[in-house]
């Protein structure tokens, strides 16, 4: 069990390290880095290696935004197989619907509890 935790921490840490290096060494904005990691998940899923990485790294690769990109891609591929082009367009959102709905709901709930302020 300890080995699993170490693998998750190692891979998740490497993902965070890459993100921090992109922040420190490039002029990429946070939004561009976020999209880069999302697209990395898309590419890894499209070429078929994301599942192998997920088998090794578990939450270390699925919790960051790369996992969201993989989920969208997997849903789009499955939707395309079932319903053609319309399935490709809607499959990703169907696959990620539970996570997106949860994020919206809990974001709304937190907004009722806390008052938003701008950074000074």
N, C-alpha and C positions, 0 to 999 in steps of 0.2 A: 504494500500500500504506500509506503514511503517513496518507493521508486516512481510510482504514478504521480504523486505530488511534486516530486523533483522534476519530472519531465514536463508537467504542466507549467510549473514555475519557470523552467528553463526556456521553453518555447515562447510563453507569454512575455517573458523578460526580453527575449531577442526581438520580438515584434515591437515592444516598447522602446528598446534600444534603437532600432531602425528609425522609428518615429522621432525620437529625440535627436538622432544624428541629422535627419532631414530638417528638423527645426533649426539646429545649430549651424549646419554647414551649407544650407541652401537658403534661398529667399522665398521658398514655398510657404504659402499661407496654411493655416490650420485646415481650412476647407479643402485645399488641394491635396494635402497629406491624407485627409480622411477619404477623399475620392480615390486616391492612389491605392490605399489599403482595401477599399471596397472592390476596386477593379482587380487587385491581386487575388482576392477571393473568387471573383468571377472567372479569371483566367485559370486559376488552379483547378476549379471545378470543371471548366469546359475541356481542359486537357486530360482530366481524369485522375489527377494526383491528390486532390484535396482529401479524399477519403483515406488514403494511405497516411497522409500527414495527421489527419484527425484520429486515426487509430493509434498513432504514437503519442500525439500531443494532447488529445482530448480537449478540455476547456481552454488550454493555452492557445489554441488556434480558433476555436469556435466562438469564444466570448468576444474577442475584438471584432471590429467591423468586417474583417475578412470572412467570418462566419456568416454574416448577413449577406455578403456578396455571393457566397456559395449557395445559400438557401434560395436567393432570388434566381440564380442560374439553374439550379436543380429543378425548381418549380417551373421555370420557363421551358426547359427541355422536356419535362414530363407533360406539360400542357400542350406543347407542340406535337408530341407523339400521339396524344389523344384527340386533339381538336385542330391541328394544323396551325396556321398563322394566328387566329384568334386565341388559341390556347397558349401560344408562345407569348402573346402580349399580356394575358391575364394570369398565367400560371405562376409567375414569380410573386405577384401580390397575394395570390391565394396561399402559396406556401408560407409566406411571411406574415399572414394576417393576424395570427394570434400574438406574435411579438409586437407588431405595430399597434394593434389595439390596446395591448397592455401598456405600452409606452405612452400612448395618448391618454389613456384613462388615469394612470398614475401621475403623469405630468399635470393633468388637470387637478387631481386631488391635492398634489403638493402645492399647486398655485393657490388653492383655497386656504392652505395653512400658512404659507409664507408670503411676505410682500417682496416683490421683485424690486431691485434697485440697480441703478447703473453704476459701473465702476468709476471711481474718481481718479 
